Amino acid sequence: MFLSKSRSFITQGVQFARATRATSVSLFHSQRVIQQAATFDATSYPSNVTSTSTGTNIAALYSFSHRSGFEQLSPELLQQAVTHSTFDTKHNNQALSFLGKQVILYYATEYLHCKYPHLPVDAFKYATSVYTSAKATTSLGYRLGLQHVMRWERPQSIEDSVVDGQGYAICSCINALVGAMYQEQGADAAKQLVHDHLLSNKQLDLRSTFRRMEQPKRHLSALLSRSKKPSAVSRLLSETGRQSSSPVFVVGVFSGDEKLGEGFGSSLKMAEHRACWDALTSHYAQVHMDYMLPSDAHLLAGAYDPPVLGDTEAII
């Protein structure tokens, strides 16, 4: 009886000691959590900002500027150019981005007008968008590694998150960098930047813009009539498999002895249509090689010879 009571008392004592120890550990852990919460630094919490460390951001910006051709910019202006409005509502790149967008549009328009003087308005708008659209500038930003140094905040709302927030921010920063270069280093430096990064590194395919032209034969006839040239004449150049299920015809369109275009197709009508379309493309998209940009006129000691001013689109 005595041993049974002793064992029961000892068991209760052990359980009480364990409970007391567990309570002490729990209280100690809770106290550490409270202390950590009291000393919590908001900047140490994982963020969607690309660079949370100031030192790392400065080093990355320095490397980016020398790698991408922005080393002439002051560190303060460079930092502002890569700061999107989602990161800082007061000190951001909105004004620089607007300025840079206009600079890019101006130099791209000037370049295309001198190189392709005969482009119709619709084709000219398309060509300009190839170089200056948000897609083009965003692609340039990714190639330069701008996503690793820019400062921005990812959209939190469902409506805004549907849009490519990072791509939009990169586009804004590219425009702002051009604007910063224009503001601090002048027009020549900004123009060189636009030509090196946007205008020289992209192949422009204008043929797709003329595929939307309806009635290319009538359009070509109107163009030749306005130029006082002989009317267009279609001639069969070659054919194969006329009696088969898959014939191929090659047709050329001529103005006098001058061959204007050539096309092929499974029928004579299709081949003639493509030949007229090819002739229009060759005329409107012809490249003028010998020209000087109007923005370079101040570099000449003598008289400035303006570039060729092409004719307007023929009206049918």
RABELUR-V634324 format. One record per pair of residues at least 4 apart in sequence whose C-alpha atoms are under 8 Angstrom apart, sorted by sequence separation. I is the first residue (numbers start at 0). J is the second residue. D is the distance in Angstrom with one decimal. If there is no record, write none. Layout:
i=I j=J d=D
i=I j=J d=D
This chain:
i=0 j=4 d=6.3
i=1 j=5 d=6.2
i=2 j=6 d=6.1
i=3 j=7 d=6.3
i=4 j=8 d=6.1
i=5 j=9 d=6.1
i=6 j=10 d=6.1
i=7 j=11 d=6.2
i=8 j=12 d=6.2
i=9 j=13 d=6.2
i=10 j=14 d=6.2
i=11 j=15 d=6.1
i=12 j=16 d=6.1
i=13 j=17 d=6.2
i=14 j=18 d=6.1
i=15 j=19 d=6.1
i=16 j=20 d=6.1
i=17 j=21 d=6.1
i=18 j=22 d=6.0
i=19 j=23 d=6.2
i=20 j=24 d=6.2
i=21 j=25 d=6.0
i=22 j=26 d=6.0
i=23 j=27 d=6.0
i=24 j=28 d=6.1
i=25 j=29 d=6.1
i=26 j=30 d=6.1
i=27 j=31 d=6.4
i=28 j=32 d=6.3
i=29 j=33 d=6.2
i=30 j=34 d=6.2
i=31 j=35 d=6.1
i=32 j=36 d=6.1
i=33 j=37 d=6.1
i=34 j=38 d=6.3
i=35 j=39 d=5.8
i=40 j=44 d=7.4
i=51 j=55 d=7.9
i=52 j=56 d=6.0
i=53 j=57 d=6.2
i=54 j=58 d=6.3
i=55 j=59 d=6.0
i=56 j=60 d=6.0
i=57 j=61 d=6.1
i=58 j=62 d=6.3
i=59 j=63 d=6.0
i=60 j=64 d=6.0
i=61 j=65 d=6.4
i=62 j=66 d=6.1
i=63 j=67 d=5.9
i=64 j=68 d=5.8
i=65 j=69 d=6.1
i=72 j=76 d=6.6
i=73 j=77 d=6.1
i=74 j=78 d=6.0
i=75 j=79 d=6.3
i=76 j=80 d=6.1
i=77 j=81 d=6.6
i=78 j=82 d=6.4
i=82 j=86 d=6.6
i=83 j=87 d=6.7
i=84 j=88 d=5.1
i=87 j=91 d=5.8
i=92 j=96 d=5.8
i=93 j=97 d=6.3
i=94 j=98 d=6.3
i=95 j=99 d=6.0
i=96 j=100 d=6.1
i=97 j=101 d=6.6
i=98 j=102 d=6.4
i=99 j=103 d=6.2
i=100 j=104 d=6.2
i=101 j=105 d=6.1
i=102 j=106 d=6.3
i=103 j=107 d=6.0
i=104 j=108 d=5.9
i=105 j=109 d=6.1
i=106 j=110 d=6.0
i=107 j=111 d=6.2
i=108 j=112 d=5.9
i=109 j=113 d=6.3
i=110 j=114 d=6.1
i=111 j=115 d=5.6
i=112 j=116 d=5.2
i=118 j=122 d=6.0
i=119 j=123 d=6.0
i=120 j=124 d=6.2
i=121 j=125 d=6.3
i=122 j=126 d=6.1
i=123 j=127 d=6.1
i=124 j=128 d=6.2
i=125 j=129 d=6.4
i=126 j=130 d=7.0
i=127 j=131 d=6.1
i=128 j=132 d=4.9
i=131 j=135 d=6.1
i=132 j=136 d=6.4
i=133 j=137 d=5.8
i=134 j=138 d=6.0
i=135 j=139 d=6.3
i=136 j=140 d=6.2
i=137 j=141 d=6.4
i=138 j=142 d=6.3
i=139 j=143 d=6.2
i=140 j=144 d=6.2
i=141 j=145 d=5.9
i=144 j=148 d=7.6
i=145 j=149 d=6.0
i=155 j=159 d=7.1
i=156 j=160 d=6.1
i=157 j=161 d=6.6
i=158 j=162 d=7.7
i=160 j=164 d=6.8
i=163 j=167 d=6.2
i=164 j=168 d=6.2
i=165 j=169 d=6.1
i=166 j=170 d=6.2
i=167 j=171 d=6.3
i=168 j=172 d=6.2
i=169 j=173 d=6.2
i=170 j=174 d=6.4
i=171 j=175 d=6.1
i=172 j=176 d=6.1
i=173 j=177 d=6.5
i=174 j=178 d=6.2
i=175 j=179 d=6.0
i=176 j=180 d=6.2
i=177 j=181 d=6.2
i=178 j=182 d=6.1
i=179 j=183 d=6.0
i=180 j=184 d=5.3
i=181 j=185 d=4.7
i=182 j=186 d=8.0
i=184 j=188 d=5.9
i=185 j=189 d=6.5
i=186 j=190 d=6.0
i=187 j=191 d=6.2
i=188 j=192 d=6.2
i=189 j=193 d=6.3
i=190 j=194 d=6.2
i=191 j=195 d=6.0
i=192 j=196 d=6.0
i=193 j=197 d=5.4
i=194 j=198 d=4.7
i=195 j=199 d=5.6
i=196 j=200 d=6.4
i=197 j=201 d=7.0
i=205 j=209 d=7.3
i=206 j=210 d=6.9
i=207 j=211 d=7.6
i=214 j=218 d=6.3
i=215 j=219 d=6.0
i=216 j=220 d=6.2
i=217 j=221 d=6.2
i=218 j=222 d=6.2
i=219 j=223 d=6.2
i=220 j=224 d=6.1
i=221 j=225 d=6.2
i=222 j=226 d=6.3
i=223 j=227 d=6.0
i=224 j=228 d=6.1
i=240 j=244 d=7.6
i=241 j=245 d=7.7
i=242 j=246 d=7.2
i=253 j=257 d=5.5
i=254 j=258 d=6.5
i=264 j=268 d=7.9
i=265 j=269 d=6.8
i=266 j=270 d=6.3
i=267 j=271 d=6.1
i=268 j=272 d=6.1
i=269 j=273 d=6.3
i=270 j=274 d=6.1
i=271 j=275 d=6.3
i=272 j=276 d=6.3
i=273 j=277 d=6.0
i=274 j=278 d=6.2
i=275 j=279 d=6.3
i=276 j=280 d=6.2
i=277 j=281 d=6.1
i=278 j=282 d=6.3
i=279 j=283 d=6.1
i=280 j=284 d=5.6
i=281 j=285 d=5.7
i=291 j=295 d=6.8
i=292 j=296 d=7.1
i=295 j=299 d=7.5
i=299 j=303 d=6.9
i=46 j=51 d=7.5
i=50 j=55 d=7.0
i=51 j=56 d=7.4
i=64 j=69 d=4.4
i=65 j=70 d=4.9
i=72 j=77 d=6.0
i=82 j=87 d=7.1
i=84 j=89 d=7.6
i=86 j=91 d=7.8
i=111 j=116 d=7.6
i=118 j=123 d=5.7
i=127 j=132 d=7.9
i=130 j=135 d=5.9
i=131 j=136 d=6.6
i=140 j=145 d=5.2
i=141 j=146 d=6.4
i=154 j=159 d=5.6
i=155 j=160 d=6.6
i=159 j=164 d=7.5
i=179 j=184 d=7.9
i=180 j=185 d=6.7
i=181 j=186 d=5.3
i=184 j=189 d=7.4
i=192 j=197 d=8.0
i=193 j=198 d=6.5
i=194 j=199 d=5.7
i=195 j=200 d=7.2
i=223 j=228 d=5.2
i=224 j=229 d=7.5
i=240 j=245 d=6.5
i=241 j=246 d=4.9
i=253 j=258 d=4.4
i=254 j=259 d=6.8
i=264 j=269 d=5.2
i=265 j=270 d=7.3
i=280 j=285 d=7.8
i=291 j=296 d=7.6
i=50 j=56 d=5.6
i=63 j=69 d=7.9
i=64 j=70 d=4.8
i=84 j=90 d=7.8
i=129 j=135 d=6.6
i=130 j=136 d=7.7
i=140 j=146 d=7.2
i=154 j=160 d=5.4
i=181 j=187 d=7.9
i=223 j=229 d=6.8
i=224 j=230 d=7.1
i=240 j=246 d=4.4
i=241 j=247 d=7.2
i=252 j=258 d=6.1
i=253 j=259 d=5.4
i=263 j=269 d=7.1
i=264 j=270 d=4.4
i=84 j=91 d=5.2
i=153 j=160 d=7.7
i=181 j=188 d=6.8
i=223 j=230 d=6.4
i=239 j=246 d=5.7
i=240 j=247 d=6.6
i=251 j=258 d=7.0
i=252 j=259 d=5.7
i=253 j=260 d=7.3
i=263 j=270 d=4.2
i=296 j=303 d=5.9
i=82 j=90 d=7.7
i=83 j=91 d=5.5
i=84 j=92 d=6.8
i=180 j=188 d=6.6
i=181 j=189 d=4.9
i=223 j=231 d=7.5
i=238 j=246 d=7.4
i=239 j=247 d=5.4
i=251 j=259 d=7.5
i=252 j=260 d=5.4
i=262 j=270 d=4.9
i=263 j=271 d=7.5
i=42 j=51 d=7.4
i=61 j=70 d=7.6
i=82 j=91 d=5.1
i=83 j=92 d=5.8
i=84 j=93 d=6.9
i=180 j=189 d=5.4
i=238 j=247 d=5.6
i=239 j=248 d=6.6
i=251 j=260 d=5.8
i=252 j=261 d=6.3
i=261 j=270 d=8.0
i=262 j=271 d=6.4
i=264 j=273 d=7.9
i=81 j=91 d=7.9
i=82 j=92 d=5.8
i=83 j=93 d=7.4
i=154 j=164 d=6.6
i=220 j=230 d=6.3
i=238 j=248 d=4.4
i=251 j=261 d=4.3
i=261 j=271 d=7.9
i=262 j=272 d=7.4
i=263 j=273 d=6.7
i=79 j=90 d=6.8
i=80 j=91 d=7.1
i=81 j=92 d=6.8
i=153 j=164 d=6.3
i=178 j=189 d=7.6
i=220 j=231 d=6.3
i=237 j=248 d=6.1
i=238 j=249 d=6.0
i=250 j=261 d=5.8
i=251 j=262 d=6.5
i=262 j=273 d=4.7
i=263 j=274 d=7.4
i=79 j=91 d=5.6
i=80 j=92 d=4.9
i=111 j=123 d=7.7
i=153 j=165 d=7.2
i=177 j=189 d=6.0
i=219 j=231 d=7.4
i=236 j=248 d=7.9
i=237 j=249 d=5.2
i=249 j=261 d=7.2
i=250 j=262 d=5.5
i=261 j=273 d=7.0
i=262 j=274 d=4.0
i=293 j=305 d=7.0
i=79 j=92 d=5.7
i=235 j=248 d=7.4
i=236 j=249 d=5.5
i=237 j=250 d=7.2
i=249 j=262 d=5.7
i=250 j=263 d=6.2
i=261 j=274 d=4.2
i=262 j=275 d=7.8
i=291 j=304 d=7.7
i=292 j=305 d=8.0
i=293 j=306 d=7.9
i=151 j=165 d=8.0
i=235 j=249 d=6.1
i=236 j=250 d=5.3
i=249 j=263 d=4.3
i=260 j=274 d=5.0
i=261 j=275 d=7.4
i=291 j=305 d=7.1
i=292 j=306 d=7.4
i=80 j=95 d=6.8
i=111 j=126 d=7.6
i=177 j=192 d=7.3
i=235 j=250 d=4.5
i=236 j=251 d=6.3
i=248 j=263 d=5.4
i=249 j=264 d=6.8
i=260 j=275 d=6.3
i=262 j=277 d=7.0
i=290 j=305 d=7.7
i=291 j=306 d=6.5
i=80 j=96 d=7.7
i=111 j=127 d=7.4
i=177 j=193 d=7.5
i=234 j=250 d=5.6
i=235 j=251 d=6.4
i=247 j=263 d=6.8
i=248 j=264 d=5.5
i=259 j=275 d=8.0
i=260 j=276 d=7.7
i=261 j=277 d=6.2
i=290 j=306 d=5.5
i=60 j=77 d=8.0
i=151 j=168 d=7.1
i=233 j=250 d=6.6
i=234 j=251 d=5.3
i=247 j=264 d=5.6
i=248 j=265 d=6.2
i=250 j=267 d=7.3
i=260 j=277 d=5.0
i=261 j=278 d=7.3
i=290 j=307 d=7.8
i=60 j=78 d=7.8
i=233 j=251 d=5.7
i=234 j=252 d=6.2
i=247 j=265 d=4.8
i=248 j=266 d=6.3
i=249 j=267 d=7.9
i=259 j=277 d=7.8
i=260 j=278 d=4.1
i=108 j=127 d=6.4
i=146 j=165 d=7.6
i=233 j=252 d=4.4
i=234 j=253 d=7.6
i=246 j=265 d=5.3
i=247 j=266 d=7.0
i=248 j=267 d=6.1
i=252 j=271 d=7.4
i=259 j=278 d=4.9
i=260 j=279 d=7.9
i=107 j=127 d=6.4
i=149 j=169 d=7.6
i=232 j=252 d=5.5
i=233 j=253 d=6.3
i=245 j=265 d=6.6
i=246 j=266 d=7.3
i=250 j=270 d=5.6
i=251 j=271 d=7.2
i=231 j=252 d=6.2
i=232 j=253 d=5.1
i=249 j=270 d=6.1
i=250 j=271 d=5.7
i=260 j=281 d=7.4
i=231 j=253 d=5.4
i=232 j=254 d=6.4
i=248 j=270 d=6.3
i=252 j=274 d=6.0
i=259 j=281 d=7.6
i=104 j=127 d=7.6
i=107 j=130 d=7.0
i=146 j=169 d=6.7
i=149 j=172 d=7.5
i=231 j=254 d=4.9
i=232 j=255 d=7.9
i=251 j=274 d=5.9
i=252 j=275 d=6.5
i=107 j=131 d=7.4
i=145 j=169 d=6.8
i=230 j=254 d=5.8
i=231 j=255 d=7.7
i=250 j=274 d=6.4
i=229 j=254 d=5.2
i=230 j=255 d=7.5
i=228 j=254 d=7.0
i=229 j=255 d=5.7
i=252 j=278 d=7.6
i=104 j=131 d=6.4
i=103 j=131 d=6.6
i=141 j=169 d=7.7
i=137 j=166 d=5.8
i=140 j=169 d=5.9
i=137 j=167 d=7.4
i=140 j=170 d=7.0
i=100 j=131 d=8.0
i=137 j=169 d=5.6
i=136 j=169 d=7.8
i=137 j=170 d=4.7
i=140 j=173 d=6.3
i=133 j=167 d=7.6
i=136 j=170 d=5.4
i=139 j=173 d=7.9
i=134 j=170 d=7.9
i=137 j=173 d=7.5
i=133 j=170 d=5.9
i=136 j=173 d=6.4
i=48 j=86 d=7.9
i=136 j=174 d=7.7
i=233 j=271 d=6.8
i=216 j=272 d=6.8
i=219 j=275 d=6.7
i=139 j=196 d=7.4
i=215 j=272 d=6.8
i=139 j=197 d=7.6
i=216 j=275 d=5.5
i=219 j=278 d=7.6
i=215 j=275 d=5.7
i=216 j=276 d=7.6
i=219 j=279 d=6.5
i=136 j=197 d=7.8
i=215 j=276 d=5.6
i=135 j=197 d=7.9
i=86 j=150 d=6.2
i=87 j=151 d=8.0
i=215 j=279 d=7.5
i=86 j=151 d=4.5
i=83 j=149 d=7.5
i=85 j=151 d=5.5
i=86 j=152 d=5.3
i=131 j=197 d=7.9
i=210 j=276 d=7.2
i=81 j=148 d=7.3
i=82 j=149 d=6.0
i=83 j=150 d=6.1
i=84 j=151 d=7.2
i=85 j=152 d=5.3
i=130 j=197 d=6.2
i=209 j=276 d=7.2
i=81 j=149 d=4.7
i=82 j=150 d=4.8
i=83 j=151 d=5.2
i=85 j=153 d=7.7
i=130 j=198 d=6.5
i=81 j=150 d=6.1
i=82 j=151 d=6.4
i=209 j=279 d=7.7
i=103 j=174 d=7.8
i=130 j=201 d=7.8
i=209 j=280 d=6.5
i=99 j=173 d=8.0
i=100 j=174 d=5.3
i=103 j=177 d=7.6
i=129 j=203 d=7.6
i=206 j=280 d=6.3
i=96 j=171 d=5.6
i=99 j=174 d=4.5
i=100 j=175 d=7.7
i=102 j=177 d=7.4
i=205 j=280 d=7.9
i=67 j=143 d=6.5
i=96 j=172 d=6.6
i=98 j=174 d=7.6
i=99 j=175 d=5.4
i=102 j=178 d=7.1
i=96 j=173 d=7.5
i=97 j=174 d=7.1
i=98 j=175 d=7.2
i=99 j=176 d=7.0
i=100 j=177 d=7.8
i=126 j=203 d=7.3
i=93 j=171 d=7.7
i=96 j=174 d=4.6
i=97 j=175 d=7.2
i=99 j=177 d=4.8
i=100 j=178 d=7.4
i=206 j=284 d=8.0
i=92 j=171 d=7.6
i=95 j=174 d=7.2
i=96 j=175 d=3.7
i=99 j=178 d=3.6
i=102 j=181 d=7.8
i=126 j=205 d=7.3
i=205 j=284 d=6.8
i=63 j=143 d=7.8
i=92 j=172 d=7.0
i=95 j=175 d=4.4
i=96 j=176 d=7.4
i=98 j=178 d=5.1
i=99 j=179 d=7.3
i=63 j=144 d=7.6
i=94 j=175 d=7.7
i=95 j=176 d=7.3
i=96 j=177 d=7.8
i=97 j=178 d=7.6
i=63 j=145 d=7.7
i=93 j=175 d=7.4
i=95 j=177 d=7.9
i=96 j=178 d=6.2
i=99 j=181 d=7.5
i=92 j=175 d=5.9
i=95 j=178 d=4.9
i=122 j=205 d=7.3
i=125 j=208 d=7.5
i=95 j=179 d=6.1
i=106 j=190 d=6.6
i=63 j=148 d=7.7
i=83 j=168 d=6.2
i=107 j=193 d=8.0
i=122 j=208 d=5.8
i=102 j=189 d=7.8
i=106 j=193 d=7.3
i=121 j=208 d=7.9
i=122 j=209 d=7.5
i=59 j=147 d=7.9
i=60 j=148 d=6.0
i=83 j=171 d=7.3
i=102 j=190 d=8.0
i=225 j=313 d=7.6
i=59 j=148 d=6.2
i=83 j=172 d=7.1
i=82 j=172 d=7.3
i=103 j=193 d=6.4
i=222 j=312 d=8.0
i=81 j=172 d=5.2
i=107 j=198 d=7.1
i=222 j=313 d=5.2
i=56 j=148 d=6.4
i=80 j=172 d=5.9
i=221 j=313 d=6.0
i=222 j=314 d=7.9
i=221 j=314 d=6.8
i=81 j=175 d=7.4
i=221 j=315 d=6.2
i=80 j=175 d=5.1
i=81 j=176 d=7.5
i=218 j=313 d=6.7
i=80 j=176 d=5.5
i=218 j=314 d=7.2
i=49 j=146 d=7.2
i=50 j=147 d=7.3
i=218 j=315 d=5.9
i=49 j=147 d=5.9
i=50 j=148 d=6.4
i=217 j=315 d=6.8
i=49 j=148 d=6.4
i=50 j=149 d=7.5
i=77 j=176 d=7.3
i=80 j=179 d=6.8
i=49 j=149 d=6.5
i=50 j=150 d=6.8
i=49 j=150 d=6.0
i=48 j=150 d=5.9
i=49 j=151 d=7.1
i=77 j=179 d=7.4
i=48 j=151 d=5.6
i=76 j=179 d=6.8
i=47 j=151 d=7.9
i=48 j=152 d=5.6
i=47 j=152 d=6.1
i=48 j=153 d=7.6
i=47 j=153 d=6.3
i=69 j=176 d=7.9
i=72 j=179 d=7.5
i=72 j=180 d=6.7
i=69 j=180 d=7.7
i=72 j=183 d=7.0
i=72 j=184 d=7.6
i=71 j=184 d=7.6
i=68 j=192 d=7.7
i=119 j=283 d=7.1
i=117 j=282 d=7.4
i=118 j=283 d=5.1
i=117 j=283 d=4.9
i=118 j=284 d=6.1
i=117 j=284 d=6.7
i=115 j=283 d=7.7
i=117 j=285 d=7.4
i=115 j=284 d=6.1
i=115 j=285 d=6.3
i=116 j=286 d=7.8
i=115 j=286 d=5.3
i=116 j=287 d=7.2
i=114 j=286 d=5.5
i=115 j=287 d=6.2
i=114 j=287 d=5.0
i=113 j=287 d=7.1
i=114 j=288 d=6.6
i=114 j=290 d=7.6
i=113 j=290 d=6.6
i=113 j=291 d=7.7
i=113 j=292 d=6.9
i=110 j=292 d=7.0
i=109 j=292 d=7.0
i=109 j=293 d=7.6
i=116 j=307 d=6.5
i=117 j=308 d=7.7
i=118 j=309 d=7.8
i=116 j=308 d=5.8
i=117 j=309 d=4.6
i=119 j=311 d=6.6
i=120 j=312 d=7.9
i=113 j=306 d=6.0
i=116 j=309 d=4.6
i=117 j=310 d=6.0
i=118 j=311 d=8.0
i=119 j=312 d=5.4
i=113 j=307 d=7.0
i=116 j=310 d=7.9
i=117 j=311 d=7.0
i=118 j=312 d=7.7
i=117 j=312 d=7.9
